[in-house]
């Protein structure tokens, strides 16, 4: 059975609806009450946090006085971090290594997803039915719909054909969530499909043409590639909506998607650490769900940033997940918090996010036609197939890539050989002409102000 608590979902939906229309003070009261409960539970049930928060008094010690924490520190002590002793990192690693179990309940009560290695350390995140009920309520109640009349006539979206286009071979949050929705709604499952970006663009477009989705959920770089395909006449359907997330959506890309695809575009902001951080209103602004998640924009020394200025990183506190507490967790995203109220009237604060900023690479295909290599597909190949998480891949020309790794010696040579092998296999699957991968070992990875530095760079 899929992980789902219908009664908690119903009650939380009412709470989410009410808090979205309440005063700022009422919103902050909810936040602080939930923070006190989270800190108390973490100190009582997590050995890691009992040590990490020594001296903290729940409800008394201000959040900004608590120490921040990195993914590396938490993953290094995973079994002491989680509050359910049944959860063991070695067993969860074995579970997520099996693609046949994507979307299945772990131990009958947890949904598990893994994160990418943008922090140089892949993460494992577990959520129980109570946590998922909050994420579900935030998605259903707060997410702004671009076609309200259509949703009024069809509130369950029974006439929509929804395609998720991304990496579907691993236990990533989006792929796992799609499988969960299909399991929860078996009558609707034929209208919900996932499509892999690891296949060639030609095969991907053929599969999408056969399905003819009315809604596409994907990454901005993937949506931009589909707009390219539409411009050359390869796309044989016209989506009514495109939902983007996972990467920075620029104004230029948004406008191009709306113009070329002729559809509404809705962006959102989420992470493996908290599924539904912010949603986009009708005025195109991202509103943070601060009644359930706390975001602290900080500078390079971890000090708070003034409103209106972009941060070096962001500390995240997840107020709902008591099984795997995240308190002042260094998320790595560059974020700007605004104090001015949005014209839409929502009291939730407006944020701007600059997250993953990798480039799509355009190289020469076997027919001589340009082929777009999607950055998320390239990073997945290097992380999942070659086992390399800290890298910088730069395009030199239409047939050549430069791969820089911090590793040296025998370990570096072995990693470089794996990367060359997997990149060439991927290039073959993408129907490219033979490519050359130039390797440089012992290199310092380029870092911008954001923790999520650009790892894939076009020429």
N, C-alpha and C positions, 0 to 999 in steps of 0.2 A: 504494500500500500504506500502511496506517496505521503510525504510528511505534510500534514495539514491539520489545523485545528479550527473547524468552522465556527465554533462558539466564540473563541477568542478573536477570530477575524471579524466577526460581526460586531462585537463590543468595541474593538479597537477602531473599526471604521467609524463608529459613532464618535469616539473620542477624537480621531483625526479630523473629522468634519467640524466638530465643535471648536477645537483648538485653532483651526485655520481661520476661524471667524472671531476669535476672542481678542482681548487686548494684548499688547506687548507684555505687560506685567504678568498677566495670567499665563502667557506662554513661557516666560522666564521662571515662574513659580513651578510649572510642570517640569521644566528642565532641571532645576536645582533639586527638586524632590527625587527625581529619577537618578540624578548624579549621586546623591547621598546613599540611595539604596544600592547602586552599583559598587561604590567604594566599599561599603560595609560588606557586601557579598564577596567581593574580591579579596578583602583582607581575611575573611573568615574561611573561604573555601579554596583559595589558590595559594599554594606554598610560595610561588614566585612573588605574588603581589603582597603576601604577608611580610616578606622581607623588603620588597621594593618600596612599599608604602609605610614602612615602620615609622611610628610617631604621628601618622596622619589621623585626625579625628573626623570621621564622616559627618558631614553637615556643618563642620566648623572650620576645617582647614580649607582655604581657597584653592580652587583648581590650579591656578597659576603657580602655587607654591609646591605642587607635586612634581616629582621628577618625570621627565619625558622618557620614552622607551622606543627602541628600534625593533624592526622585524627580526634582525639578526639575533638580538638578545632574547627575544621571545621564542624564536624557533630553536635556539640552542638549549632552552629549558622547557620544551613543549609540554612534556608530561607533568611538570610542576606548575605550568601556566594554567592549563585547563582545570576546570572544577569538577569534572566527572572522571573518576579514576579508570573508567572503562576505556577512555580515549588514550591510545598509545600511538605515538608518531610512527613507529615502524609498521604497525598494522594499518594505519591510515595511508601510508605511502604505498603499501601493497594494494590497498583498495583502489586508490587513484591511478595505479599503474594499469588497471584493467579497464579498457574503453567500453567493454560490454556492460559495465556497471554504472555508466554515466546516468545520473538522475535517480538511481536506486537509493533507498533508505539504508543508512549505515546503522547497524545494530537495531534496526527497526524504528529508529527515532531521530536520526540526524541526516541532514542534507550536507554533503561535503563538496567543496570546490577548492581547486588549487589556483594560485595566482601565477602571473608571469614573473620573470626574474628581473624586472626593472630596478629592484632594490639590490640586485646581485645575489639575491637569496629567494628562491621560490617559496611561497607560503602555502600552508594548509589551513583552511577555515571551515569550521563546522557551525551549523545553525540548527536549533531545535524548532519545534512547531511554534513556540511562543515568539521566537525571533522572526521567523518567516511570516507570521501573522501581521507583525508590524510592517515589514517590507511590502506585503500584499496590500495592506490597507493604504499605505502611502501611495502605491502605484495606482490603485483603483480610484481612490477618493480625490487625490490631489493632482494627478497628472492632467494637464490641460489637453483637451482633444481639439484637433484642428477642424473637425467637421461635426459640430454639436448636433445639427439636425439629423445627420446619419446615425449618430450614437443614440439619439432619442428614439428613432425608429427601430434601431437594432442595438439595444444596450449590451447584449452579450456578444456582439461582433460575430454573430453566426453566419453572416453573409461575406465576411472578410476572408481573404486568403493571405495569411501572414507568413512571410519568409524571414528567417534569421540567416544572415550571411556573415560567416566568420570562421573561427577555428572551432571545429566540432569534434575533433579527435581526442580531446582531453577533457578533464573534469573542470573546465572553466565555468565561471558563474553563469554566463549567458547561455552556454550550451546545456548546462545542468538545469537551469531554470526552464528552458524550452521543453526539455524532456519531462520535467515535473508538471508543467501546464498540460502537456499532452496526456499524461497519466491521470490528471485530475478531471480532464474533460475528454474522455475517449470518443464521444460522439463528434467532437470537433477536431480530433487529431488529424484527419485527412486534410484539414484546411490550415494546419500548422506544420511547417517543414523547415528543416535546417539545411543549409548549403555550405559546403566547405570552400574556403578561399585557397586551400592548398592545391586544388586541381587547377588546370589551365583556365585562363579567362574564357577561352572559347567553349570549353565544356561547361563552365559555370553559367555562361550566358545561355547556352542551349537548355540547361536544366531549368533555369528561371523562366525562359520562354515557354517551356512545356507546362510549368506550374502557373504562370501568369499571376503573380501575387498582386493584391491590391495595396498591401502594406509591406514595406521592407524595413527591417531593423538591422542596422549595420554600423560600421565605422565610417567617419567622413572620407577617408582615403578610398575605401571600397565604393562608397556612393559616388565619388568623383570619377572613379574608373567606369562605373556603370553609365554615368552621364556621357563619358567619351564613347562608349559603345552605342548609346542612343543616338549620338550625333552622327555616327557613321552608318546608322540604320540597322544595327544588329539586334537592338532590343525590340521585341515584337509585342510588348505590352506597355501599358501606361499606369504606373502605380499612382494611387491617390494620396498616399502619405509615405514619407521616409522618416524613420526615427533614427537618430544618430547618438552615439556616445562612445566612450572609451578613448577618444582622441580629441584634440582641439578642433573645434569647428569654426573656421574663420568666416567673416562676413562675405568674403569673395566666393568661397566654396558654397556657402548657403545660397547666395543669390544665383550662382550658376546652376545649382541643383533645381531651384524653383523655376528657373527659366528653361532649362533643357528638358527636365523631366515633367515640368508642368504640374507639380504637386506641392502640397504643404510639407514643410520640414519642421520637425520638432526635435530639439536637443535635450539631453538629460545628463546628469553627472552622478556617477556611482563608482564604487570600488569593491574589490573583494572583501574589504574590511567593513563596508557598510553599503548595502546594495542600492539604496535610494537616497543619496545625499541631497540632491537638488533636482527640481523639475522646472520646465520652462512654461511661463505664462503666455497669454495671448499677445503681450507686448514684447515678447522675445527676451525676457529677463529670466535668469536662473534664480529660483528661490530655494534657500537652504531649509531643510526640515529640522530646525534647531530645537524642536521639542523632543527629538529623539537622537540627535547627533550634535556634538559640540565641535566647532571648527575654530582653531586658533592660528591665524596667520602669524608667522614668526620670521625674524631675520636669520642671518647665518650663525648667530650665537644663541638662537632660541629665544630671543626677546620679542615681545608682542609688537606687531606692526600697526601703525595708525590706520584708521579707516581710509579707504581711497588709494592706498599704496600697495603695489604688488609685493607679495612675500617671497622669501627665499624657499620656505617650505611651509607645511601646515600640519599642526598637531590635531589628531582626531580622537574623540572620545565617543565610543559607541554605547549609548545609554540603555540598549535593550538586551544585548547578548551577555548574559551572566555565565554562560558555559565557557566562553573564551574571552575574558574581559580585555578590552582595549581602552586604556586610560592614558591620554596624552601620547598617543602613538604617532610617530613621525611618518606621515603619509608620503611626503616628498613632492606634493603638487604645489605649484606656484598659484596663489589665490589672492584676490582682492576682495575685501569685505566693504560693502557700501552701507551707509547709515540712512540715506535718503529713502523714503517710501516710494515704492513703485506706483506708477499711474494706474495699475490694475486694481489697487486697493488692498492687496494682500499684505498682512502684517509681517510675514516671514521675510527675513533680510535677503537682499539681492547680492549675489556674488558673481565674480568673473573668475574663470579657471583657465590656467594654461598648463595642461597635463602633457601627455605624450605628444611629441612633435616630430616624429620620424617622417622622412620623405618617401614617396613612391619612386621607384627607379624605372625609367623607360629604356629598354634595351632592344636589340634587333632580333626578331623571330626568324624561324627557318624559312619563311616565305619572303623575308625582307621587310615585312610590316612591323611597326613598333609594337612591343609587348610590355605591358605595365606589370612590374613586380611589386606586390603590395607589401608595405613595411611590416604589418603584423604577421604575414605569412613568412617573411624572411626571418624575423626574430623567433618565430615558433620553430622553424627549421634548425636554427642555431642553438636554441635552448633545449628543445625536446629531443632532437635527433643527434646533435653534436655534443650536447651537455655543456655548452659555454654560455655564461650569463653576463659576463663583463666583456664587452667588445665595442668596436667602432667599425662599421662597414661603410665604405665610401666608394661611389662609382667614379671611375676614371674616364671611361669612354663607353661606347655602345656594346663592348664585349668584355670589359675588364672591371674587376672589383678589387679594392684594396681592403684587407681585413687586418685590423690592428688589435692585438691581444696583450694584456698585461703579463701573461705567463712567460716564463723563460725556460731554457734548458730542455730536458727531455719531455717534461710535462707540456711545455709550450709547443714543441714540435708535434707531439701526439695530438694535442687539441687542434692545431692547425691542419693536420692531415684529416681529422674527422670533419672539420668545417669544410675543407675543400671537397671532400667526398660528398657530403650532404648538399652543399650548394650546387654542385654539378648535377646531382640527381634531381634536385628541384628545378634547375634550369632545363633539364631534359623534359621533365613533366610539363613545364611551362611552354614547351615548343620553341625554345630559344636556339639560336646558333651556339656552337661551343663557346664557353666563356673561360676566362683566365682569372684566377684568384691569387693576387699577390699578398703574401703574408708579412707582417712586421710584428716581432715579438718584443716583450719587455717595454711596451709603450704605456705612457700615462694616458688614461682615457680622458678626452675633452669633457669638461663640465661647465655648464652654464650656471646661472643663478638658481635655476630650479633644480631640485634633486633628481628629477627625471630628465637627465640630459639626452640630447639627440644622439641616438646610436646608429641610425641609418641615414646617410646623406647623399643626395643626388649630385650629379656633376654640375 
